[in-house]
Amino acid sequence: IPAYGKTVGDKVSYGGLLGEAPIMPVNTLSSAGFVNRGGRIPAPIHSLNN
């Protein structure tokens, strides 16, 4: 969920069931080198939830 006007370390309150969350930094590094060498990035796993 976008939080416009907030910076890293701020908190945003969505209210209701969503509550509040801290603003975390976004990874700016690229995985292109890893993928070009034949590496694979797995999809998120949802099947382990019971």
mmCIF entry with sequence, helices, sheets and N, C-alpha, C, O atoms, coordinates in Angstrom:
data_MODEL
# 
_entry.id   MODEL 
# 
_entity.id                         1 
_entity.type                       polymer 
_entity.pdbx_number_of_molecules   1 
# 
_entity_poly.entity_id                      1 
_entity_poly.type                           'polypeptide(L)' 
_entity_poly.nstd_linkage                   no 
_entity_poly.nstd_monomer                   no 
_entity_poly.pdbx_seq_one_letter_code       IPAYGKTVGDKVSYGGLLGEAPIMPVNTLSSAGFVNRGGRIPAPIHSLNN 
_entity_poly.pdbx_seq_one_letter_code_can   IPAYGKTVGDKVSYGGLLGEAPIMPVNTLSSAGFVNRGGRIPAPIHSLNN 
_entity_poly.pdbx_strand_id                 A 
# 
loop_
_entity_poly_seq.entity_id 
_entity_poly_seq.num 
_entity_poly_seq.mon_id 
_entity_poly_seq.hetero 
1 1  ILE n 
1 2  PRO n 
1 3  ALA n 
1 4  TYR n 
1 5  GLY n 
1 6  LYS n 
1 7  THR n 
1 8  VAL n 
1 9  GLY n 
1 10 ASP n 
1 11 LYS n 
1 12 VAL n 
1 13 SER n 
1 14 TYR n 
1 15 GLY n 
1 16 GLY n 
1 17 LEU n 
1 18 LEU n 
1 19 GLY n 
1 20 GLU n 
1 21 ALA n 
1 22 PRO n 
1 23 ILE n 
1 24 MET n 
1 25 PRO n 
1 26 VAL n 
1 27 ASN n 
1 28 THR n 
1 29 LEU n 
1 30 SER n 
1 31 SER n 
1 32 ALA n 
1 33 GLY n 
1 34 PHE n 
1 35 VAL n 
1 36 ASN n 
1 37 ARG n 
1 38 GLY n 
1 39 GLY n 
1 40 ARG n 
1 41 ILE n 
1 42 PRO n 
1 43 ALA n 
1 44 PRO n 
1 45 ILE n 
1 46 HIS n 
1 47 SER n 
1 48 LEU n 
1 49 ASN n 
1 50 ASN n 
# 
_struct_asym.id          A 
_struct_asym.entity_id   1 
# 
_struct_conf.conf_type_id            HELX_P 
_struct_conf.id                      HELX_P1 
_struct_conf.pdbx_PDB_helix_id       AA1 
_struct_conf.beg_label_comp_id       ALA 
_struct_conf.beg_label_asym_id       A 
_struct_conf.beg_label_seq_id        32 
_struct_conf.pdbx_beg_PDB_ins_code   ? 
_struct_conf.end_label_comp_id       ASN 
_struct_conf.end_label_asym_id       A 
_struct_conf.end_label_seq_id        36 
_struct_conf.pdbx_end_PDB_ins_code   ? 
_struct_conf.beg_auth_comp_id        ALA 
_struct_conf.beg_auth_asym_id        A 
_struct_conf.beg_auth_seq_id         32 
_struct_conf.end_auth_comp_id        ASN 
_struct_conf.end_auth_asym_id        A 
_struct_conf.end_auth_seq_id         36 
_struct_conf.pdbx_PDB_helix_class    1 
_struct_conf.details                 ? 
_struct_conf.pdbx_PDB_helix_length   5 
# 
_struct_conf_type.id          HELX_P 
_struct_conf_type.criteria    ? 
_struct_conf_type.reference   ? 
# 
_struct_sheet.id               AA1 
_struct_sheet.type             ? 
_struct_sheet.number_strands   2 
_struct_sheet.details          ? 
# 
_struct_sheet_order.sheet_id     AA1 
_struct_sheet_order.range_id_1   1 
_struct_sheet_order.range_id_2   2 
_struct_sheet_order.offset       ? 
_struct_sheet_order.sense        anti-parallel 
# 
loop_
_struct_sheet_range.sheet_id 
_struct_sheet_range.id 
_struct_sheet_range.beg_label_comp_id 
_struct_sheet_range.beg_label_asym_id 
_struct_sheet_range.beg_label_seq_id 
_struct_sheet_range.pdbx_beg_PDB_ins_code 
_struct_sheet_range.end_label_comp_id 
_struct_sheet_range.end_label_asym_id 
_struct_sheet_range.end_label_seq_id 
_struct_sheet_range.pdbx_end_PDB_ins_code 
_struct_sheet_range.beg_auth_comp_id 
_struct_sheet_range.beg_auth_asym_id 
_struct_sheet_range.beg_auth_seq_id 
_struct_sheet_range.end_auth_comp_id 
_struct_sheet_range.end_auth_asym_id 
_struct_sheet_range.end_auth_seq_id 
AA1 1 LYS A 11 ? GLY A 15 ? LYS A 11 GLY A 15 
AA1 2 GLY A 19 ? PRO A 22 ? GLY A 19 PRO A 22 
# 
loop_
_atom_site.group_PDB 
_atom_site.id 
_atom_site.type_symbol 
_atom_site.label_atom_id 
_atom_site.label_alt_id 
_atom_site.label_comp_id 
_atom_site.label_asym_id 
_atom_site.label_entity_id 
_atom_site.label_seq_id 
_atom_site.pdbx_PDB_ins_code 
_atom_site.Cartn_x 
_atom_site.Cartn_y 
_atom_site.Cartn_z 
_atom_site.occupancy 
_atom_site.B_iso_or_equiv 
_atom_site.pdbx_formal_charge 
_atom_site.auth_seq_id 
_atom_site.auth_comp_id 
_atom_site.auth_asym_id 
_atom_site.auth_atom_id 
_atom_site.pdbx_PDB_model_num 
ATOM 1   N N  . ILE A 1 1  ? 0.858  -1.168  0.000   1.00 0.00 ? 1  ILE A N  1 
ATOM 2   C CA . ILE A 1 1  ? 0.000  0.000   0.000   1.00 0.00 ? 1  ILE A CA 1 
ATOM 3   C C  . ILE A 1 1  ? 0.902  1.228   0.000   1.00 0.00 ? 1  ILE A C  1 
ATOM 4   O O  . ILE A 1 1  ? 1.739  1.378   0.890   1.00 0.00 ? 1  ILE A O  1 
ATOM 5   N N  . PRO A 1 2  ? 0.744  2.092   -0.969  1.00 0.00 ? 2  PRO A N  1 
ATOM 6   C CA . PRO A 1 2  ? 1.584  3.290   -1.026  1.00 0.00 ? 2  PRO A CA 1 
ATOM 7   C C  . PRO A 1 2  ? 1.346  4.214   0.169   1.00 0.00 ? 2  PRO A C  1 
ATOM 8   O O  . PRO A 1 2  ? 0.227  4.344   0.666   1.00 0.00 ? 2  PRO A O  1 
ATOM 9   N N  . ALA A 1 3  ? 2.421  4.843   0.608   1.00 0.00 ? 3  ALA A N  1 
ATOM 10  C CA . ALA A 1 3  ? 2.343  5.823   1.699   1.00 0.00 ? 3  ALA A CA 1 
ATOM 11  C C  . ALA A 1 3  ? 3.056  7.082   1.227   1.00 0.00 ? 3  ALA A C  1 
ATOM 12  O O  . ALA A 1 3  ? 4.229  7.294   1.535   1.00 0.00 ? 3  ALA A O  1 
ATOM 13  N N  . TYR A 1 4  ? 2.351  7.900   0.491   1.00 0.00 ? 4  TYR A N  1 
ATOM 14  C CA . TYR A 1 4  ? 2.933  9.103   -0.092  1.00 0.00 ? 4  TYR A CA 1 
ATOM 15  C C  . TYR A 1 4  ? 3.280  10.124  0.980   1.00 0.00 ? 4  TYR A C  1 
ATOM 16  O O  . TYR A 1 4  ? 2.525  10.329  1.931   1.00 0.00 ? 4  TYR A O  1 
ATOM 17  N N  . GLY A 1 5  ? 4.432  10.758  0.811   1.00 0.00 ? 5  GLY A N  1 
ATOM 18  C CA . GLY A 1 5  ? 4.853  11.802  1.731   1.00 0.00 ? 5  GLY A CA 1 
ATOM 19  C C  . GLY A 1 5  ? 5.530  11.286  2.987   1.00 0.00 ? 5  GLY A C  1 
ATOM 20  O O  . GLY A 1 5  ? 5.879  12.076  3.864   1.00 0.00 ? 5  GLY A O  1 
ATOM 21  N N  . LYS A 1 6  ? 5.724  9.985   3.095   1.00 0.00 ? 6  LYS A N  1 
ATOM 22  C CA . LYS A 1 6  ? 6.377  9.403   4.271   1.00 0.00 ? 6  LYS A CA 1 
ATOM 23  C C  . LYS A 1 6  ? 7.811  9.035   3.924   1.00 0.00 ? 6  LYS A C  1 
ATOM 24  O O  . LYS A 1 6  ? 8.124  8.768   2.764   1.00 0.00 ? 6  LYS A O  1 
ATOM 25  N N  . THR A 1 7  ? 8.679  9.021   4.922   1.00 0.00 ? 7  THR A N  1 
ATOM 26  C CA . THR A 1 7  ? 10.068 8.623   4.721   1.00 0.00 ? 7  THR A CA 1 
ATOM 27  C C  . THR A 1 7  ? 10.377 7.434   5.625   1.00 0.00 ? 7  THR A C  1 
ATOM 28  O O  . THR A 1 7  ? 9.578  7.072   6.489   1.00 0.00 ? 7  THR A O  1 
ATOM 29  N N  . VAL A 1 8  ? 11.540 6.837   5.417   1.00 0.00 ? 8  VAL A N  1 
ATOM 30  C CA . VAL A 1 8  ? 11.950 5.668   6.188   1.00 0.00 ? 8  VAL A CA 1 
ATOM 31  C C  . VAL A 1 8  ? 11.968 6.015   7.674   1.00 0.00 ? 8  VAL A C  1 
ATOM 32  O O  . VAL A 1 8  ? 12.540 7.027   8.079   1.00 0.00 ? 8  VAL A O  1 
ATOM 33  N N  . GLY A 1 9  ? 11.343 5.171   8.473   1.00 0.00 ? 9  GLY A N  1 
ATOM 34  C CA . GLY A 1 9  ? 11.281 5.384   9.913   1.00 0.00 ? 9  GLY A CA 1 
ATOM 35  C C  . GLY A 1 9  ? 9.961  5.968   10.387  1.00 0.00 ? 9  GLY A C  1 
ATOM 36  O O  . GLY A 1 9  ? 9.623  5.856   11.565  1.00 0.00 ? 9  GLY A O  1 
ATOM 37  N N  . ASP A 1 10 ? 9.206  6.594   9.479   1.00 0.00 ? 10 ASP A N  1 
ATOM 38  C CA . ASP A 1 10 ? 7.887  7.117   9.848   1.00 0.00 ? 10 ASP A CA 1 
ATOM 39  C C  . ASP A 1 10 ? 6.918  5.956   10.037  1.00 0.00 ? 10 ASP A C  1 
ATOM 40  O O  . ASP A 1 10 ? 7.188  4.830   9.620   1.00 0.00 ? 10 ASP A O  1 
ATOM 41  N N  . LYS A 1 11 ? 5.799  6.245   10.662  1.00 0.00 ? 11 LYS A N  1 
ATOM 42  C CA . LYS A 1 11 ? 4.733  5.255   10.793  1.00 0.00 ? 11 LYS A CA 1 
ATOM 43  C C  . LYS A 1 11 ? 3.511  5.769   10.059  1.00 0.00 ? 11 LYS A C  1 
ATOM 44  O O  . LYS A 1 11 ? 3.229  6.967   10.054  1.00 0.00 ? 11 LYS A O  1 
ATOM 45  N N  . VAL A 1 12 ? 2.790  4.846   9.438   1.00 0.00 ? 12 VAL A N  1 
ATOM 46  C CA . VAL A 1 12 ? 1.560  5.203   8.745   1.00 0.00 ? 12 VAL A CA 1 
ATOM 47  C C  . VAL A 1 12 ? 0.424  4.420   9.398   1.00 0.00 ? 12 VAL A C  1 
ATOM 48  O O  . VAL A 1 12 ? 0.567  3.233   9.691   1.00 0.00 ? 12 VAL A O  1 
ATOM 49  N N  . SER A 1 13 ? -0.690 5.083   9.622   1.00 0.00 ? 13 SER A N  1 
ATOM 50  C CA . SER A 1 13 ? -1.848 4.456   10.241  1.00 0.00 ? 13 SER A CA 1 
ATOM 51  C C  . SER A 1 13 ? -2.958 4.353   9.205   1.00 0.00 ? 13 SER A C  1 
ATOM 52  O O  . SER A 1 13 ? -3.431 5.360   8.679   1.00 0.00 ? 13 SER A O  1 
ATOM 53  N N  . TYR A 1 14 ? -3.368 3.110   8.920   1.00 0.00 ? 14 TYR A N  1 
ATOM 54  C CA . TYR A 1 14 ? -4.437 2.878   7.949   1.00 0.00 ? 14 TYR A CA 1 
ATOM 55  C C  . TYR A 1 14 ? -5.793 2.765   8.629   1.00 0.00 ? 14 TYR A C  1 
ATOM 56  O O  . TYR A 1 14 ? -6.824 2.820   7.959   1.00 0.00 ? 14 TYR A O  1 
ATOM 57  N N  . GLY A 1 15 ? -5.810 2.609   9.933   1.00 0.00 ? 15 GLY A N  1 
ATOM 58  C CA . GLY A 1 15 ? -7.060 2.541   10.671  1.00 0.00 ? 15 GLY A CA 1 
ATOM 59  C C  . GLY A 1 15 ? -7.765 1.201   10.505  1.00 0.00 ? 15 GLY A C  1 
ATOM 60  O O  . GLY A 1 15 ? -7.430 0.414   9.619   1.00 0.00 ? 15 GLY A O  1 
ATOM 61  N N  . GLY A 1 16 ? -8.719 0.959   11.346  1.00 0.00 ? 16 GLY A N  1 
ATOM 62  C CA . GLY A 1 16 ? -9.521 -0.256  11.254  1.00 0.00 ? 16 GLY A CA 1 
ATOM 63  C C  . GLY A 1 16 ? -8.703 -1.517  11.413  1.00 0.00 ? 16 GLY A C  1 
ATOM 64  O O  . GLY A 1 16 ? -7.820 -1.588  12.268  1.00 0.00 ? 16 GLY A O  1 
ATOM 65  N N  . LEU A 1 17 ? -8.991 -2.512  10.594  1.00 0.00 ? 17 LEU A N  1 
ATOM 66  C CA . LEU A 1 17 ? -8.310 -3.803  10.678  1.00 0.00 ? 17 LEU A CA 1 
ATOM 67  C C  . LEU A 1 17 ? -6.866 -3.744  10.200  1.00 0.00 ? 17 LEU A C  1 
ATOM 68  O O  . LEU A 1 17 ? -6.059 -4.591  10.582  1.00 0.00 ? 17 LEU A O  1 
ATOM 69  N N  . LEU A 1 18 ? -6.525 -2.762  9.374   1.00 0.00 ? 18 LEU A N  1 
ATOM 70  C CA . LEU A 1 18 ? -5.163 -2.691  8.832   1.00 0.00 ? 18 LEU A CA 1 
ATOM 71  C C  . LEU A 1 18 ? -4.161 -2.174  9.855   1.00 0.00 ? 18 LEU A C  1 
ATOM 72  O O  . LEU A 1 18 ? -2.982 -2.521  9.785   1.00 0.00 ? 18 LEU A O  1 
ATOM 73  N N  . GLY A 1 19 ? -4.594 -1.367  10.786  1.00 0.00 ? 19 GLY A N  1 
ATOM 74  C CA . GLY A 1 19 ? -3.704 -0.884  11.840  1.00 0.00 ? 19 GLY A CA 1 
ATOM 75  C C  . GLY A 1 19 ? -2.648 0.076   11.333  1.00 0.00 ? 19 GLY A C  1 
ATOM 76  O O  . GLY A 1 19 ? -2.898 0.872   10.428  1.00 0.00 ? 19 GLY A O  1 
ATOM 77  N N  . GLU A 1 20 ? -1.446 -0.008  11.933  1.00 0.00 ? 20 GLU A N  1 
ATOM 78  C CA . GLU A 1 20 ? -0.360 0.883   11.530  1.00 0.00 ? 20 GLU A CA 1 
ATOM 79  C C  . GLU A 1 20 ? 0.884  0.066   11.236  1.00 0.00 ? 20 GLU A C  1 
ATOM 80  O O  . GLU A 1 20 ? 1.020  -1.070  11.689  1.00 0.00 ? 20 GLU A O  1 
ATOM 81  N N  . ALA A 1 21 ? 1.792  0.660   10.468  1.00 0.00 ? 21 ALA A N  1 
ATOM 82  C CA . ALA A 1 21 ? 3.011  -0.040  10.073  1.00 0.00 ? 21 ALA A CA 1 
ATOM 83  C C  . ALA A 1 21 ? 4.142  0.959   9.911   1.00 0.00 ? 21 ALA A C  1 
ATOM 84  O O  . ALA A 1 21 ? 3.908  2.111   9.546   1.00 0.00 ? 21 ALA A O  1 
ATOM 85  N N  . PRO A 1 22 ? 5.386  0.518   10.183  1.00 0.00 ? 22 PRO A N  1 
ATOM 86  C CA . PRO A 1 22 ? 6.536  1.401   9.964   1.00 0.00 ? 22 PRO A CA 1 
ATOM 87  C C  . PRO A 1 22 ? 6.900  1.437   8.480   1.00 0.00 ? 22 PRO A C  1 
ATOM 88  O O  . PRO A 1 22 ? 6.659  0.475   7.750   1.00 0.00 ? 22 PRO A O  1 
ATOM 89  N N  . ILE A 1 23 ? 7.472  2.536   8.049   1.00 0.00 ? 23 ILE A N  1 
ATOM 90  C CA . ILE A 1 23 ? 7.949  2.659   6.675   1.00 0.00 ? 23 ILE A CA 1 
ATOM 91  C C  . ILE A 1 23 ? 9.357  2.079   6.626   1.00 0.00 ? 23 ILE A C  1 
ATOM 92  O O  . ILE A 1 23 ? 10.243 2.513   7.362   1.00 0.00 ? 23 ILE A O  1 
ATOM 93  N N  . MET A 1 24 ? 9.555  1.093   5.749   1.00 0.00 ? 24 MET A N  1 
ATOM 94  C CA . MET A 1 24 ? 10.841 0.399   5.646   1.00 0.00 ? 24 MET A CA 1 
ATOM 95  C C  . MET A 1 24 ? 11.544 0.788   4.351   1.00 0.00 ? 24 MET A C  1 
ATOM 96  O O  . MET A 1 24 ? 10.880 1.142   3.377   1.00 0.00 ? 24 MET A O  1 
ATOM 97  N N  . PRO A 1 25 ? 12.883 0.731   4.321   1.00 0.00 ? 25 PRO A N  1 
ATOM 98  C CA . PRO A 1 25 ? 13.607 1.052   3.087   1.00 0.00 ? 25 PRO A CA 1 
ATOM 99  C C  . PRO A 1 25 ? 13.370 -0.012  2.022   1.00 0.00 ? 25 PRO A C  1 
ATOM 100 O O  . PRO A 1 25 ? 13.135 -1.180  2.332   1.00 0.00 ? 25 PRO A O  1 
ATOM 101 N N  . VAL A 1 26 ? 13.435 0.413   0.760   1.00 0.00 ? 26 VAL A N  1 
ATOM 102 C CA . VAL A 1 26 ? 13.256 -0.493  -0.371  1.00 0.00 ? 26 VAL A CA 1 
ATOM 103 C C  . VAL A 1 26 ? 14.627 -0.871  -0.903  1.00 0.00 ? 26 VAL A C  1 
ATOM 104 O O  . VAL A 1 26 ? 15.512 -0.022  -1.009  1.00 0.00 ? 26 VAL A O  1 
ATOM 105 N N  . ASN A 1 27 ? 14.806 -2.133  -1.235  1.00 0.00 ? 27 ASN A N  1 
ATOM 106 C CA . ASN A 1 27 ? 16.072 -2.613  -1.783  1.00 0.00 ? 27 ASN A CA 1 
ATOM 107 C C  . ASN A 1 27 ? 16.294 -1.992  -3.161  1.00 0.00 ? 27 ASN A C  1 
ATOM 108 O O  . ASN A 1 27 ? 15.449 -2.145  -4.043  1.00 0.00 ? 27 ASN A O  1 
ATOM 109 N N  . THR A 1 28 ? 17.406 -1.300  -3.360  1.00 0.00 ? 28 THR A N  1 
ATOM 110 C CA . THR A 1 28 ? 17.695 -0.652  -4.643  1.00 0.00 ? 28 THR A CA 1 
ATOM 111 C C  . THR A 1 28 ? 18.659 -1.463  -5.492  1.00 0.00 ? 28 THR A C  1 
ATOM 112 O O  . THR A 1 28 ? 18.981 -1.063  -6.611  1.00 0.00 ? 28 THR A O  1 
ATOM 113 N N  . LEU A 1 29 ? 19.126 -2.602  -4.975  1.00 0.00 ? 29 LEU A N  1 
ATOM 114 C CA . LEU A 1 29 ? 20.057 -3.430  -5.731  1.00 0.00 ? 29 LEU A CA 1 
ATOM 115 C C  . LEU A 1 29 ? 19.315 -4.245  -6.777  1.00 0.00 ? 29 LEU A C  1 
ATOM 116 O O  . LEU A 1 29 ? 18.132 -4.548  -6.616  1.00 0.00 ? 29 LEU A O  1 
ATOM 117 N N  . SER A 1 30 ? 20.014 -4.598  -7.848  1.00 0.00 ? 30 SER A N  1 
ATOM 118 C CA . SER A 1 30 ? 19.419 -5.364  -8.934  1.00 0.00 ? 30 SER A CA 1 
ATOM 119 C C  . SER A 1 30 ? 19.834 -6.825  -8.841  1.00 0.00 ? 30 SER A C  1 
ATOM 120 O O  . SER A 1 30 ? 20.955 -7.133  -8.437  1.00 0.00 ? 30 SER A O  1 
ATOM 121 N N  . SER A 1 31 ? 18.939 -7.712  -9.213  1.00 0.00 ? 31 SER A N  1 
ATOM 122 C CA . SER A 1 31 ? 19.252 -9.141  -9.254  1.00 0.00 ? 31 SER A CA 1 
ATOM 123 C C  . SER A 1 31 ? 19.588 -9.593  -10.670 1.00 0.00 ? 31 SER A C  1 
ATOM 124 O O  . SER A 1 31 ? 19.657 -10.795 -10.924 1.00 0.00 ? 31 SER A O  1 
ATOM 125 N N  . ALA A 1 32 ? 19.801 -8.653  -11.609 1.00 0.00 ? 32 ALA A N  1 
ATOM 126 C CA . ALA A 1 32 ? 20.057 -8.987  -13.011 1.00 0.00 ? 32 ALA A CA 1 
ATOM 127 C C  . ALA A 1 32 ? 21.314 -9.839  -13.169 1.00 0.00 ? 32 ALA A C  1 
ATOM 128 O O  . ALA A 1 32 ? 21.305 -10.791 -13.950 1.00 0.00 ? 32 ALA A O  1 
ATOM 129 N N  . GLY A 1 33 ? 22.387 -9.529  -12.458 1.00 0.00 ? 33 GLY A N  1 
ATOM 130 C CA . GLY A 1 33 ? 23.610 -10.318 -12.552 1.00 0.00 ? 33 GLY A CA 1 
ATOM 131 C C  . GLY A 1 33 ? 23.394 -11.749 -12.120 1.00 0.00 ? 33 GLY A C  1 
ATOM 132 O O  . GLY A 1 33 ? 23.909 -12.672 -12.751 1.00 0.00 ? 33 GLY A O  1 
ATOM 133 N N  . PHE A 1 34 ? 22.646 -11.948 -11.062 1.00 0.00 ? 34 PHE A N  1 
ATOM 134 C CA . PHE A 1 34 ? 22.335 -13.291 -10.568 1.00 0.00 ? 34 PHE A CA 1 
ATOM 135 C C  . PHE A 1 34 ? 21.524 -14.070 -11.598 1.00 0.00 ? 34 PHE A C  1 
ATOM 136 O O  . PHE A 1 34 ? 21.805 -15.241 -11.853 1.00 0.00 ? 34 PHE A O  1 
ATOM 137 N N  . VAL A 1 35 ? 20.531 -13.433 -12.185 1.00 0.00 ? 35 VAL A N  1 
ATOM 138 C CA . VAL A 1 35 ? 19.680 -14.096 -13.172 1.00 0.00 ? 35 VAL A CA 1 
ATOM 139 C C  . VAL A 1 35 ? 20.466 -14.380 -14.444 1.00 0.00 ? 35 VAL A C  1 
ATOM 140 O O  . VAL A 1 35 ? 20.285 -15.440 -15.043 1.00 0.00 ? 35 VAL A O  1 
ATOM 141 N N  . ASN A 1 36 ? 21.332 -13.468 -14.876 1.00 0.00 ? 36 ASN A N  1 
ATOM 142 C CA . ASN A 1 36 ? 22.132 -13.677 -16.088 1.00 0.00 ? 36 ASN A CA 1 
ATOM 143 C C  . ASN A 1 36 ? 23.098 -14.838 -15.943 1.00 0.00 ? 36 ASN A C  1 
ATOM 144 O O  . ASN A 1 36 ? 23.463 -15.455 -16.944 1.00 0.00 ? 36 ASN A O  1 
ATOM 145 N N  . ARG A 1 37 ? 23.523 -15.155 -14.724 1.00 0.00 ? 37 ARG A N  1 
ATOM 146 C CA . ARG A 1 37 ? 24.405 -16.301 -14.495 1.00 0.00 ? 37 ARG A CA 1 
ATOM 147 C C  . ARG A 1 37 ? 23.627 -17.604 -14.398 1.00 0.00 ? 37 ARG A C  1 
ATOM 148 O O  . ARG A 1 37 ? 24.219 -18.654 -14.147 1.00 0.00 ? 37 ARG A O  1 
ATOM 149 N N  . GLY A 1 38 ? 22.327 -17.561 -14.588 1.00 0.00 ? 38 GLY A N  1 
ATOM 150 C CA . GLY A 1 38 ? 21.514 -18.773 -14.553 1.00 0.00 ? 38 GLY A CA 1 
ATOM 151 C C  . GLY A 1 38 ? 20.813 -19.006 -13.237 1.00 0.00 ? 38 GLY A C  1 
ATOM 152 O O  . GLY A 1 38 ? 20.177 -20.043 -13.049 1.00 0.00 ? 38 GLY A O  1 
ATOM 153 N N  . GLY A 1 39 ? 20.919 -18.055 -12.318 1.00 0.00 ? 39 GLY A N  1 
ATOM 154 C CA . GLY A 1 39 ? 20.244 -18.213 -11.031 1.00 0.00 ? 39 GLY A CA 1 
ATOM 155 C C  . GLY A 1 39 ? 18.746 -18.048 -11.174 1.00 0.00 ? 39 GLY A C  1 
ATOM 156 O O  . GLY A 1 39 ? 18.264 -17.367 -12.079 1.00 0.00 ? 39 GLY A O  1 
ATOM 157 N N  . ARG A 1 40 ? 18.028 -18.665 -10.287 1.00 0.00 ? 40 ARG A N  1 
ATOM 158 C CA . ARG A 1 40 ? 16.569 -18.574 -10.315 1.00 0.00 ? 40 ARG A CA 1 
ATOM 159 C C  . ARG A 1 40 ? 16.066 -18.024 -8.991  1.00 0.00 ? 40 ARG A C  1 
ATOM 160 O O  . ARG A 1 40 ? 16.557 -18.383 -7.920  1.00 0.00 ? 40 ARG A O  1 
ATOM 161 N N  . ILE A 1 41 ? 15.089 -17.157 -9.086  1.00 0.00 ? 41 ILE A N  1 
ATOM 162 C CA . ILE A 1 41 ? 14.459 -16.588 -7.899  1.00 0.00 ? 41 ILE A CA 1 
ATOM 163 C C  . ILE A 1 41 ? 13.101 -17.271 -7.759  1.00 0.00 ? 41 ILE A C  1 
ATOM 164 O O  . ILE A 1 41 ? 12.239 -17.094 -8.620  1.00 0.00 ? 41 ILE A O  1 
ATOM 165 N N  . PRO A 1 42 ? 12.887 -18.051 -6.691  1.00 0.00 ? 42 PRO A N  1 
ATOM 166 C CA . PRO A 1 42 ? 11.633 -18.794 -6.562  1.00 0.00 ? 42 PRO A CA 1 
ATOM 167 C C  . PRO A 1 42 ? 10.443 -17.877 -6.290  1.00 0.00 ? 42 PRO A C  1 
ATOM 168 O O  . PRO A 1 42 ? 10.577 -16.778 -5.753  1.00 0.00 ? 42 PRO A O  1 
ATOM 169 N N  . ALA A 1 43 ? 9.289  -18.374 -6.680  1.00 0.00 ? 43 ALA A N  1 
ATOM 170 C CA . ALA A 1 43 ? 8.049  -17.655 -6.406  1.00 0.00 ? 43 ALA A CA 1 
ATOM 171 C C  . ALA A 1 43 ? 7.741  -17.740 -4.915  1.00 0.00 ? 43 ALA A C  1 
ATOM 172 O O  . ALA A 1 43 ? 8.208  -18.660 -4.243  1.00 0.00 ? 43 ALA A O  1 
ATOM 173 N N  . PRO A 1 44 ? 6.969  -16.805 -4.393  1.00 0.00 ? 44 PRO A N  1 
ATOM 174 C CA . PRO A 1 44 ? 6.580  -16.892 -2.981  1.00 0.00 ? 44 PRO A CA 1 
ATOM 175 C C  . PRO A 1 44 ? 5.808  -18.180 -2.709  1.00 0.00 ? 44 PRO A C  1 
ATOM 176 O O  . PRO A 1 44 ? 5.009  -18.617 -3.537  1.00 0.00 ? 44 PRO A O  1 
ATOM 177 N N  . ILE A 1 45 ? 6.048  -18.779 -1.562  1.00 0.00 ? 45 ILE A N  1 
ATOM 178 C CA . ILE A 1 45 ? 5.400  -20.045 -1.218  1.00 0.00 ? 45 ILE A CA 1 
ATOM 179 C C  . ILE A 1 45 ? 4.181  -19.767 -0.350  1.00 0.00 ? 45 ILE A C  1 
ATOM 180 O O  . ILE A 1 45 ? 4.293  -19.205 0.740   1.00 0.00 ? 45 ILE A O  1 
ATOM 181 N N  . HIS A 1 46 ? 3.022  -20.168 -0.845  1.00 0.00 ? 46 HIS A N  1 
ATOM 182 C CA . HIS A 1 46 ? 1.790  -20.035 -0.072  1.00 0.00 ? 46 HIS A CA 1 
ATOM 183 C C  . HIS A 1 46 ? 1.264  -21.398 0.356   1.00 0.00 ? 46 HIS A C  1 
ATOM 184 O O  . HIS A 1 46 ? 0.373  -21.481 1.202   1.00 0.00 ? 46 HIS A O  1 
ATOM 185 N N  . SER A 1 47 ? 1.807  -22.468 -0.219  1.00 0.00 ? 47 SER A N  1 
ATOM 186 C CA . SER A 1 47 ? 1.274  -23.803 0.052   1.00 0.00 ? 47 SER A CA 1 
ATOM 187 C C  . SER A 1 47 ? 1.643  -24.316 1.439   1.00 0.00 ? 47 SER A C  1 
ATOM 188 O O  . SER A 1 47 ? 1.069  -25.308 1.889   1.00 0.00 ? 47 SER A O  1 
ATOM 189 N N  . LEU A 1 48 ? 2.589  -23.668 2.138   1.00 0.00 ? 48 LEU A N  1 
ATOM 190 C CA . LEU A 1 48 ? 2.974  -24.133 3.460   1.00 0.00 ? 48 LEU A CA 1 
ATOM 191 C C  . LEU A 1 48 ? 2.030  -23.646 4.551   1.00 0.00 ? 48 LEU A C  1 
ATOM 192 O O  . LEU A 1 48 ? 2.114  -24.087 5.697   1.00 0.00 ? 48 LEU A O  1 
ATOM 193 N N  . ASN A 1 49 ? 1.132  -22.737 4.190   1.00 0.00 ? 49 ASN A N  1 
ATOM 194 C CA . ASN A 1 49 ? 0.152  -22.266 5.174   1.00 0.00 ? 49 ASN A CA 1 
ATOM 195 C C  . ASN A 1 49 ? -0.863 -23.367 5.427   1.00 0.00 ? 49 ASN A C  1 
ATOM 196 O O  . ASN A 1 49 ? -1.352 -23.996 4.489   1.00 0.00 ? 49 ASN A O  1 
ATOM 197 N N  . ASN A 1 50 ? -1.172 -23.592 6.666   1.00 0.00 ? 50 ASN A N  1 
ATOM 198 C CA . ASN A 1 50 ? -2.090 -24.677 6.988   1.00 0.00 ? 50 ASN A CA 1 
ATOM 199 C C  . ASN A 1 50 ? -3.504 -24.160 7.105   1.00 0.00 ? 50 ASN A C  1 
ATOM 200 O O  . ASN A 1 50 ? -4.423 -24.933 7.373   1.00 0.00 ? 50 ASN A O  1 
# 
